[in-house]
Amino acid sequence: MAHYLLTYHVAADYLERRPQFRTEHLALAWIFAGRGELVLAGALEDPVDTACLLFASEGPEVAEAFAKADPYVREGLVERWTVRRWNTVVGELAANPVYS
């Protein structure tokens, strides 16, 4: 199991347009979370221009599938997104714990 960080770079009108798609977005997120694939997700603040979603999976395909199904992406609230493997080494959920 590895960690993959899905990063959203959101549109300037993201906060204004988000309410009409938020229920569908959150429902999708909770489906992935319920399967143990989405570990944490949320928007960065001050300014709200980026969101990060942490996935646990064997490859980047799970995070990519989420982005492709997400109404925020489909409806243009997300201007661009990336998926990168995150080599987590410290913490209870670290994929590759390193102690020294």
Buried (B, 14 or more C-beta within 10 A) or exposed (E): EBBBBBBBEBBEEBEEBBEEBEEBBEEBBEEBBEEEBBBEBEBEEEEEBBBBBBBBBEEBEBBBBBBEBBBBBBBEBBEEBEBEEBEBEEEEEEBEEEEE
